[in-house]
Amino acid sequence: MKRLILLVIVSLLFIYFIQITGYKPNLFVQQTIKEDLKEKQNEVEKPQKEKLDTTPEPIKENLDTKKEPTSQASQSNGNTKVIYFTFDDGPDPEITPLVLDVLKEQNIRATFFIRGDCAEKYPELIKRILDEGHVLGNHTYWHYYKPDFATFRESVERTEKFVFNNFGYRMVLFRPPGGYDPPKGGVEYLHGKNIVSLRWDVDSLDSRDQYRNDVEGIVSNTIEGIGQVKNKNYIVALFHDGHNQKAICKAIPQIAKSVREMGYEIRQLTPEQTANVTGKWAKF
């Protein structure tokens, strides 16, 4: 900057000298002075321009391309084939850990409709279910098939409060025991709490006495059931991880292999995904 000021002063003195003496420098000298002045000016301005544009290019790209995450439901299209693995009646100290082990081996995340009384007895299994990325649904506290409304409401809320108070998890999904209709006023009560009520599309029948130890029967029931569903793009499959359900642990890998070969993606049934469930009996 000092050099530029000095150069300007010298130039002004030179011009003053020319005006007094009438001396005229040749064009080469004039051009040289102009270029020298321009070069010095650029040297001063260049650092200022560099300071104005200090944002690295990668950061600019991230800001331009940032998008909000999209739910699985909104990503679905007409060619999507999805089956949701859901498990009722747990947690059980013997069966649930085995089921969780198999699901991890098969890279499957599922939805567990839990009983409140079992959850209170085995909270460590509820923690493991959540820690491993699965979804929880409410299957009432006492698992009564046809309770009156007061008992039904207490059974739902007691399970709901236990899970929320101990794990900070709010269950939005509900499945009635045995698939029975809730008592009069029950559906309206659930909807008023913004709870989604679900049954299933395909029953593996693994809870029936004749299939408790029949691995092939459970697999066959599931695959045949898929063939009978009207909306074959989105299917809710019912399994159990309750007491004495050992056969399901061996059936899961075979079912997973078969449905994947059929072109199905196995997903967990989340509140967002329930928009894809269209069966009137499956969702009410």
VOBA-1610 file (N, C-alpha, C; in pm, whole numbers, padded with zeros to 5 digits, always signed):
BEGIN
Met+00083-00121+00000Met+00000+00000+00000Met+00087+00126+00000Lys+00198+00125+00079Lys+00289+00241+00084Lys+00354+00264-00051Arg+00388+00149-00116Arg+00450+00161-00248Arg+00354+00224-00348Leu+00227+00189-00339Leu+00127+00243-00431Leu+00110+00393-00409Ile+00105+00434-00283Ile+00089+00576-00252Ile+00209+00655-00303Leu+00330+00597-00279Leu+00452+00663-00325Leu+00453+00679-00476Leu+00407+00570-00544Leu+00403+00571-00690Leu+00305+00677-00741Val+00190+00690-00672Val+00091+00791-00712Val+00148+00931-00696Ile+00219+00954-00585Ile+00279+01088-00560Ile+00381+01121-00668Val+00467+01021-00697Val+00569+01043-00800Val+00504+01074-00935Ser+00394+00998-00964Ser+00324+01019-01091Ser+00265+01159-01100Leu+00205+01206-00989Leu+00147+01340-00987Leu+00255+01447-01005Leu+00369+01427-00940Leu+00481+01520-00956Leu+00531+01522-01100Phe+00534+01400-01159Phe+00581+01391-01297Phe+00486+01466-01392Ile+00353+01447-01366Ile+00254+01517-01450Ile+00268+01667-01434Tyr+00287+01710-01307Tyr+00306+01855-01280Tyr+00429+01908-01354Phe+00535+01824-01355Phe+00659+01863-01423Phe+00634+01879-01573Ile+00554+01787-01630Ile+00524+01792-01773Ile+00447+01917-01808Gln+00348+01949-01720Gln+00267+02069-01748Gln+00350+02197-01744Ile+00445+02201-01657Ile+00529+02321-01644Ile+00630+02332-01757Thr+00694+02216-01785Thr+00804+02218-01882Thr+00759+02192-02024Gly+00636+02134-02040Gly+00589+02100-02174Gly+00652+01974-02229Tyr+00719+01898-02141Tyr+00781+01772-02183Tyr+00675+01667-02210Lys+00691+01590-02319Lys+00597+01484-02356Lys+00669+01350-02363Pro+00639+01255-02270Pro+00704+01124-02275Pro+00651+01045-02393Asn+00731+00951-02440Asn+00686+00868-02552Asn+00579+00771-02506Leu+00509+00706-02599Leu+00397+00616-02568Leu+00441+00497-02485Phe+00563+00452-02506Phe+00613+00334-02432Phe+00620+00363-02283Val+00670+00482-02251Val+00681+00519-02110Val+00543+00533-02048Gln+00447+00596-02122Gln+00311+00610-02069Gln+00246+00475-02042Gln+00260+00383-02136Gln+00201+00250-02123Gln+00262+00175-02005Thr+00392+00190-01988Thr+00461+00122-01878Thr+00410+00171-01744Ile+00389+00304-01734Ile+00339+00361-01608Ile+00198+00309-01578Lys+00113+00306-01683Lys-00025+00257-01663Lys-00027+00111-01618Glu+00053+00026-01684Glu+00056-00116-01650Glu+00108-00139-01509Asp+00210-00057-01470Asp+00266-00071-01336Asp+00163-00035-01230Leu+00089+00075-01256Leu-00017+00116-01164Leu-00126+00009-01151Lys-00167-00048-01264Lys-00272-00152-01264Lys-00227-00276-01190Glu-00099-00314-01209Glu-00046-00434-01144Glu-00043-00416-00993Lys-00001-00297-00946Lys+00003-00273-00803Lys-00137-00273-00741Gln-00233-00218-00816Gln-00372-00215-00768Gln-00429-00355-00754Asn-00399-00443-00850Asn-00447-00582-00844Asn-00389-00656-00726Glu-00262-00628-00693Glu-00197-00694-00580Glu-00265-00659-00449Val-00314-00534-00441Val-00384-00490-00318Val-00524-00551-00310Glu-00597-00557-00424Glu-00735-00604-00425Glu-00747-00754-00414Lys-00648-00830-00460Lys-00656-00976-00465Lys-00681-01038-00327Pro-00605-01003-00220Pro-00633-01063-00088Pro-00773-01035-00038Gln-00827-00913-00072Gln-00962-00880-00027Gln-01065-00970-00091Lys-01048-01002-00221Lys-01142-01091-00291Lys-01136-01231-00234Glu-01013-01277-00200Glu-00998-01411-00145Glu-01068-01424-00011Lys-01066-01316+00069Lys-01133-01320+00199Lys-01284-01328+00184Leu-01339-01271+00079Leu-01484-01271+00059Leu-01537-01410+00026Asp-01458-01496-00037Asp-01502-01629-00081Asp-01420-01736-00012Thr-01453-01761+00114Thr-01377-01858+00195Thr-01451-01988+00217Thr-01571-02009+00158Thr-01649-02131+00177Thr-01595-02242+00088Pro-01548-02354+00148Pro-01496-02465+00067Pro-01605-02520-00024Glu-01568-02567-00139Glu-01664-02616-00238Glu-01748-02733-00188Pro-01689-02833-00114Pro-01772-02945-00067Pro-01888-02902+00020Ile-01869-02799+00104Ile-01977-02752+00191Ile-02090-02694+00109Lys-02056-02619+00003Lys-02159-02563-00085Lys-02243-02673-00146Glu-02179-02784-00187Glu-02252-02894-00251Glu-02348-02959-00153Asn-02305-02977-00028Asn-02391-03038+00071Asn-02513-02953+00100Leu-02493-02820+00102Leu-02606-02732+00128Leu-02707-02737+00014Asp-02657-02751-00108Asp-02746-02751-00225Asp-02824-02881-00238Thr-02763-02994-00197Thr-02824-03125-00221Thr-02894-03183-00099Lys-02895-03111+00013Lys-02955-03164+00135Lys-03104-03184+00115Lys-03154-03304+00155Lys-03297-03334+00143Lys-03346-03395+00273Glu-03474-03379+00297Glu-03534-03439+00415Glu-03545-03589+00395Pro-03524-03670+00502Pro-03538-03815+00487Pro-03680-03853+00450Thr-03694-03957+00370Thr-03825-04003+00323Thr-03861-04134+00391Ser-03984-04145+00438Ser-04026-04268+00503Ser-04037-04380+00402Gln-04031-04505+00453Gln-04041-04620+00364Gln-04174-04621+00291Ala-04278-04575+00358Ala-04410-04579+00295Ala-04415-04490+00172Ser-04354-04370+00181Ser-04361-04278+00067Ser-04268-04320-00045Gln-04172-04411-00018Gln-04082-04459-00122Gln-04145-04573-00202Ser-04254-04629-00152Ser-04312-04745-00215Ser-04373-04710-00351Asn-04375-04808-00441Asn-04440-04789-00571Asn-04518-04913-00606Gly-04579-04913-00721Gly-04666-05023-00760Gly-04596-05156-00773Asn-04464-05156-00790Asn-04390-05281-00807Asn-04334-05335-00676Thr-04353-05262-00566Thr-04299-05303-00438Thr-04377-05421-00382Lys-04303-05519-00330Lys-04364-05633-00262Lys-04301-05643-00123Val-04386-05625-00022Val-04337-05620+00115Val-04416-05717+00202Ile-04343-05785+00291Ile-04409-05867+00392Ile-04358-05824+00528Tyr-04450-05807+00622Tyr-04416-05761+00756Tyr-04421-05880+00851Phe-04312-05907+00920Phe-04307-06014+01019Phe-04349-05956+01155Thr-04455-06011+01213Thr-04503-05964+01343Thr-04512-06083+01438Phe-04485-06057+01567Phe-04483-06162+01669Phe-04570-06121+01787Asp-04655-06214+01831Asp-04748-06189+01943Asp-04709-06271+02066Asp-04762-06224+02182Asp-04767-06298+02308Asp-04639-06300+02390Gly-04533-06236+02346Gly-04411-06231+02425Gly-04410-06107+02515Pro-04297-06085+02582Pro-04176-06166+02571Pro-04177-06290+02659Asp-04110-06394+02609Asp-04096-06518+02682Asp-03946-06541+02706Pro-03909-06580+02828Pro-03766-06592+02862Pro-03690-06696+02780Glu-03763-06795+02727Glu-03698-06899+02648Glu-03707-06871+02498Ile-03826-06837+02448Ile-03848-06827+02304Ile-03803-06693+02246Thr-03835-06583+02313Thr-03803-06451+02257Thr-03654-06433+02227Pro-03562-06473+02317Pro-03420-06460+02283Pro-03381-06540+02159Leu-03441-06659+02143Leu-03410-06742+02026Leu-03462-06675+01898Val-03582-06619+01907Val-03638-06549+01791Val-03552-06429+01754Leu-03508-06354+01853Leu-03424-06237+01828Leu-03291-06278+01765Asp-03236-06390+01810Asp-03111-06439+01752Asp-03128-06472+01604Val-03239-06538+01572Val-03265-06577+01432Val-03289-06453+01346Leu-03364-06358+01397Leu-03391-06237+01321Leu-03261-06161+01291Lys-03171-06159+01388Lys-03042-06093+01366Lys-02962-06166+01260Glu-02961-06299+01265Glu-02889-06378+01166Glu-02944-06356+01025Gln-03076-06339+01016Gln-03143-06322+00887Gln-03153-06176+00844Asn-03098-06086+00924Asn-03103-05942+00894Asn-03248-05894+00876Ile-03330-05931+00973Ile-03473-05895+00970Ile-03506-05811+01092Arg-03581-05704+01069Arg-03637-05627+01179Arg-03788-05646+01177Ala-03840-05677+01293Ala-03981-05716+01301Ala-04057-05626+01398Thr-04184-05662+01418Thr-04271-05590+01511Thr-04323-05688+01615Phe-04307-05654+01743Phe-04349-05741+01853Phe-04467-05680+01926Phe-04582-05750+01921Phe-04700-05709+01997Phe-04692-05779+02133Ile-04659-05702+02235Ile-04623-05761+02364Ile-04739-05760+02464Arg-04735-05858+02552Arg-04828-05863+02665Arg-04769-05786+02780Gly-04853-05705+02846Gly-04804-05624+02957Gly-04754-05705+03074Asp-04826-05815+03108Asp-04783-05896+03223Asp-04646-05959+03197Cys-04621-06000+03073Cys-04491-06060+03039Cys-04382-05952+03036Ala-04417-05835+02989Ala-04319-05725+02983Ala-04272-05688+03124Glu-04364-05686+03220Glu-04325-05654+03357Glu-04234-05760+03417Lys-04254-05886+03379Lys-04171-05995+03431Lys-04031-05998+03367Tyr-04024-05958+03239Tyr-03898-05970+03167Tyr-03863-05840+03095Pro-03843-05734+03171Pro-03813-05605+03109Pro-03683-05605+03029Glu-03590-05692+03068Glu-03463-05698+02995Glu-03484-05740+02850Leu-03590-05818+02824Leu-03619-05860+02686Leu-03682-05745+02607Ile-03762-05664+02674Ile-03816-05546+02607Ile-03701-05454+02567Lys-03606-05438+02655Lys-03489-05354+02625Lys-03412-05410+02506Arg-03395-05541+02504Arg-03321-05601+02392Arg-03396-05584+02260Ile-03527-05602+02263Ile-03608-05583+02142Ile-03586-05443+02085Leu-03592-05344+02173Leu-03574-05206+02129Leu-03430-05178+02087Asp-03336-05229+02162Asp-03194-05207+02130Asp-03157-05263+01994Glu-03224-05370+01954Glu-03192-05433+01826Glu-03276-05379+01710Gly-03348-05269+01737Gly-03414-05197+01629Gly-03551-05245+01589His-03617-05324+01672His-03750-05373+01640His-03857-05275+01693Val-03980-05295+01647Val-04093-05209+01686Val-04179-05282+01789Leu-04232-05206+01884Leu-04323-05262+01984Leu-04467-05221+01956Gly-04559-05317+01977Gly-04701-05289+01970Gly-04768-05341+02095Asn-04886-05287+02126Asn-04960-05322+02247Asn-05051-05442+02220His-05039-05546+02304His-05122-05666+02291His-05204-05688+02418Thr-05228-05581+02491Thr-05300-05575+02619Thr-05219-05639+02732Tyr-05265-05616+02853Tyr-05193-05666+02970Tyr-05227-05811+03002Trp-05358-05843+03004Trp-05399-05977+03048Trp-05428-06074+02934His-05434-06024+02812His-05460-06110+02696His-05600-06174+02703Tyr-05697-06099+02751Tyr-05835-06149+02752Tyr-05894-06134+02612Tyr-05968-06236+02569Tyr-06027-06233+02436Tyr-06150-06141+02428Lys-06237-06148+02530Lys-06361-06071+02524Lys-06387-05997+02656Pro-06303-05898+02688Pro-06323-05824+02812Pro-06432-05717+02797Asp-06482-05668+02909Asp-06571-05552+02901Asp-06485-05428+02876Phe-06552-05316+02850Phe-06476-05197+02808Phe-06380-05149+02917Ala-06424-05149+03043Ala-06339-05099+03152Ala-06212-05183+03165Thr-06228-05314+03157Thr-06113-05404+03165Thr-06022-05388+03045Phe-06084-05374+02929Phe-06008-05354+02805Phe-05922-05227+02814Arg-05984-05119+02855Arg-05910-04993+02864Arg-05796-05002+02965Glu-05822-05063+03080Glu-05717-05077+03180Glu-05602-05164+03129Ser-05638-05269+03053Ser-05538-05361+03001Ser-05448-05293+02897Val-05508-05205+02818Val-05430-05131+02718Val-05339-05029+02787Glu-05397-04951+02879Glu-05323-04842+02941Glu-05215-04891+03035Arg-05239-05001+03102Arg-05137-05052+03195Arg-05012-05096+03118Thr-05033-05161+03005Thr-04920-05203+02921Thr-04850-05080+02863Glu-04930-04987+02816Glu-04879-04865+02755Glu-04792-04786+02855Lys-04841-04769+02976Lys-04770-04691+03077Lys-04641-04760+03122Phe-04644-04892+03135Phe-04523-04962+03177Phe-04410-04940+03077Val-04440-04957+02951Val-04337-04943+02848Val-04287-04799+02841Phe-04379-04703+02845Phe-04339-04563+02835Phe-04258-04518+02957Asn-04304-04555+03077Asn-04237-04512+03199Asn-04099-04573+03214Asn-04079-04692+03163Asn-03952-04761+03181Asn-03857-04746+03063Phe-03911-04721+02944Phe-03825-04716+02825Phe-03844-04590+02742Gly-03939-04503+02782Gly-03963-04381+02707Gly-04015-04406+02567Tyr-04080-04520+02548Tyr-04127-04560+02414Tyr-04280-04560+02414Arg-04339-04486+02320Arg-04485-04482+02309Arg-04530-04579+02199Met-04608-04677+02237Met-04659-04774+02141Met-04779-04717+02067Val-04770-04713+01935Val-04876-04658+01851Val-04958-04769+01786Leu-04904-04889+01784Leu-04973-05002+01720Leu-05042-05089+01826Phe-05157-05145+01788Phe-05232-05232+01880Phe-05286-05351+01803Arg-05278-05468+01867Arg-05339-05588+01811Arg-05421-05656+01920Pro-05549-05682+01895Pro-05633-05746+01996Pro-05598-05895+02011Pro-05599-05946+02132Pro-05571-06089+02153Pro-05665-06177+02072Gly-05608-06274+02003Gly-05687-06366+01923Gly-05751-06303+01800Gly-05727-06174+01778Gly-05789-06105+01665Gly-05934-06070+01689Tyr-05981-06089+01816Tyr-06121-06059+01847Tyr-06146-05908+01843Asp-06269-05871+01806Asp-06306-05730+01808Asp-06299-05676+01951Pro-06252-05554+01969Pro-06257-05492+02101Pro-06402-05477+02146Pro-06425-05457+02275Pro-06564-05438+02323Pro-06623-05310+02265Lys-06753-05295+02281Lys-06821-05176+02231Lys-06753-05050+02283Gly-06720-04961+02191Gly-06652-04837+02229Gly-06501-04849+02226Gly-06451-04972+02211Gly-06307-04994+02215Gly-06233-04937+02095Val-06290-04955+01976Val-06224-04904+01856Val-06218-04752+01859Glu-06329-04688+01900Glu-06332-04542+01909Glu-06231-04493+02014Tyr-06221-04568+02122Tyr-06124-04533+02227Tyr-05981-04536+02173Leu-05947-04639+02098Leu-05812-04652+02042Leu-05785-04541+01941His-05883-04516+01855His-05865-04411+01754His-05850-04274+01821Gly-05920-04254+01932Gly-05907-04127+02005Gly-05769-04106+02063Lys-05696-04215+02084Lys-05559-04207+02134Lys-05457-04212+02020Asn-05509-04203+01897Asn-05422-04210+01777Asn-05344-04340+01771Ile-05410-04449+01810Ile-05350-04581+01803Ile-05404-04654+01680Val-05315-04718+01606Val-05353-04792+01486Val-05382-04937+01525Ser-05502-04984+01495Ser-05544-05120+01531Ser-05524-05215+01413Leu-05457-05327+01439Leu-05421-05420+01331Leu-05447-05564+01370Arg-05477-05644+01268Arg-05478-05789+01287Arg-05366-05845+01199Trp-05401-05918+01091Trp-05300-05976+01003Trp-05363-06020+00872Asp-05281-06048+00774Asp-05328-06103+00646Asp-05304-06253+00638Val-05191-06297+00693Val-05152-06438+00686Val-05121-06489+00826Asp-05187-06599+00864Asp-05165-06662+00994Asp-05083-06790+00974Ser-04966-06794+01034Ser-04881-06914+01022Ser-04937-07031+01102Leu-05033-07004+01189Leu-05096-07105+01275Leu-04996-07170+01370Asp-04884-07100+01397Asp-04782-07159+01484Asp-04827-07172+01629Ser-04935-07102+01667Ser-04983-07111+01805Ser-05080-07227+01826Arg-05123-07289+01717Arg-05214-07404+01729Arg-05135-07526+01779Asp-05201-07607+01861Asp-05134-07722+01921Asp-05073-07815+01817Gln-05143-07835+01704Gln-05094-07929+01605Gln-04970-07879+01529Tyr-04942-07749+01542Tyr-04827-07693+01469Tyr-04714-07644+01560Arg-04730-07656+01690Arg-04630-07602+01781Arg-04491-07662+01757Asn-04487-07787+01713Asn-04359-07853+01686Asn-04343-07892+01539Asp-04428-07835+01455Asp-04429-07871+01312Asp-04370-07756+01229Val-04239-07761+01210Val-04172-07654+01137Val-04222-07645+00993Glu-04227-07758+00926Glu-04270-07759+00785Glu-04415-07714+00772Gly-04499-07749+00869Gly-04638-07706+00866Gly-04650-07555+00877Ile-04571-07496+00965Ile-04572-07350+00981Ile-04526-07281+00853Val-04422-07334+00791Val-04371-07276+00666Val-04477-07286+00557Ser-04537-07404+00546Ser-04638-07427+00444Ser-04760-07338+00464Asn-04806-07325+00588Asn-04921-07240+00617Asn-04895-07095+00574Thr-04775-07049+00599Thr-04740-06910+00567Thr-04735-06888+00416Ile-04666-06975+00345Ile-04650-06958+00200Ile-04784-06975+00129Glu-04864-07072+00171Glu-04996-07091+00111Glu-05087-06972+00143Gly-05073-06917+00262Gly-05154-06803+00300Gly-05125-06681+00214Ile-04999-06663+00179Ile-04962-06551+00093Ile-05034-06560-00042Gly-05047-06681-00092Gly-05114-06701-00220Gly-05262-06668-00217Gln-05320-06662-00099Gln-05464-06636-00087Gln-05497-06491-00055Val-05396-06408-00034Val-05418-06267+00000Val-05449-06187-00125Lys-05548-06099-00118Lys-05585-06017-00234Lys-05478-05912-00265Asn-05440-05835-00163Asn-05335-05734-00182Asn-05200-05800-00155Lys-05141-05858-00257Lys-05018-05934-00240Lys-04893-05846-00233Asn-04910-05715-00251Asn-04794-05625-00245Asn-04753-05594-00102Tyr-04850-05594-00011Tyr-04821-05563+00129Tyr-04894-05664+00217Ile-04817-05746+00286Ile-04875-05857+00362Ile-04825-05854+00507Val-04919-05865+00600Val-04885-05873+00742Val-04891-06021+00782Ala-04778-06076+00824Ala-04770-06217+00863Ala-04768-06229+01015Leu-04844-06323+01068Leu-04856-06342+01212Leu-04776-06464+01259Phe-04686-06439+01357Phe-04612-06545+01425Phe-04623-06520+01576His-04569-06612+01655His-04574-06597+01800His-04438-06627+01863Asp-04406-06549+01966Asp-04284-06577+02044Asp-04321-06602+02190Gly-04441-06657+02209Gly-04487-06689+02344Gly-04433-06822+02392His-04485-06867+02502His-04437-06989+02568His-04449-07112+02477Asn-04343-07191+02473Asn-04342-07320+02404Asn-04363-07308+02253Gln-04306-07203+02192Gln-04319-07182+02047Gln-04185-07209+01976Lys-04119-07317+02013Lys-03984-07344+01963Lys-03979-07362+01812Ala-04083-07418+01752Ala-04079-07448+01609Ala-04062-07322+01524Ile-04115-07209+01571Ile-04108-07088+01490Ile-03964-07045+01468Cys-03877-07074+01563Cys-03736-07035+01551Cys-03670-07103+01432Lys-03708-07226+01405Lys-03654-07299+01291Lys-03728-07267+01161Ala-03852-07222+01175Ala-03932-07192+01056Ala-03895-07057+00995Ile-03855-06963+01076Ile-03827-06827+01027Ile-03726-06826+00912Pro-03609-06894+00924Pro-03514-06890+00812Pro-03571-06945+00682Gln-03651-07052+00692Gln-03710-07110+00571Gln-03813-07017+00509Ile-03894-06953+00594Ile-03995-06859+00544Ile-03926-06738+00481Ala-03823-06688+00547Ala-03751-06572+00495Ala-03691-06603+00358Lys-03632-06719+00346Lys-03571-06760+00218Lys-03677-06769+00108Ser-03791-06829+00140Ser-03898-06848+00041Ser-03957-06715-00005Val-03989-06626+00090Val-04054-06500+00051Val-03956-06410-00026Arg-03829-06416+00007Arg-03730-06338-00068Arg-03717-06389-00211Glu-03724-06520-00226Glu-03721-06577-00361Glu-03846-06538-00440Met-03955-06511-00369Met-04079-06467-00433Met-04076-06318-00466Gly-03967-06252-00429Gly-03952-06110-00460Gly-03995-06016-00350Tyr-04019-06069-00230Tyr-04063-05985-00120Tyr-03946-05928-00041Glu-03966-05806+00005Glu-03875-05742+00100Glu-03938-05756+00238Ile-03860-05799+00336Ile-03913-05816+00472Ile-03887-05688+00550Arg-03995-05627+00598Arg-03983-05504+00675Arg-04053-05517+00809Gln-04021-05425+00899Gln-04096-05415+01024Gln-04217-05327+01001Leu-04324-05357+01069Leu-04448-05282+01053Leu-04445-05161+01147Thr-04415-05045+01091Thr-04411-04921+01167Thr-04544-04847+01150Pro-04569-04745+01232Pro-04692-04666+01213Pro-04703-04609+01072Glu-04589-04567+01013Glu-04591-04513+00877Glu-04628-04620+00775Gln-04578-04741+00798Gln-04601-04849+00702Gln-04746-04897+00703Thr-04820-04870+00809Thr-04958-04919+00815Thr-05045-04856+00706Ala-05000-04747+00647Ala-05075-04687+00536Ala-05085-04783+00419Asn-04990-04878+00410Asn-04990-04975+00300Asn-05083-05093+00325Val-05127-05111+00450Val-05214-05225+00485Val-05357-05189+00451Thr-05415-05256+00353Thr-05547-05219+00303Thr-05658-05318+00338Gly-05623-05434+00389Gly-05726-05533+00422Gly-05818-05483+00532Lys-05949-05489+00510Lys-06045-05437+00608Lys-06037-05516+00739Trp-06005-05645+00728Trp-05996-05724+00852Trp-05860-05703+00917Ala-05757-05680+00834Ala-05622-05664+00886Ala-05608-05533+00961Lys-05673-05427+00912Lys-05664-05296+00979Lys-05804-05243+01002Phe-05834-05203+01125Phe-05971-05159+01155Phe-05970-05037+01245
//
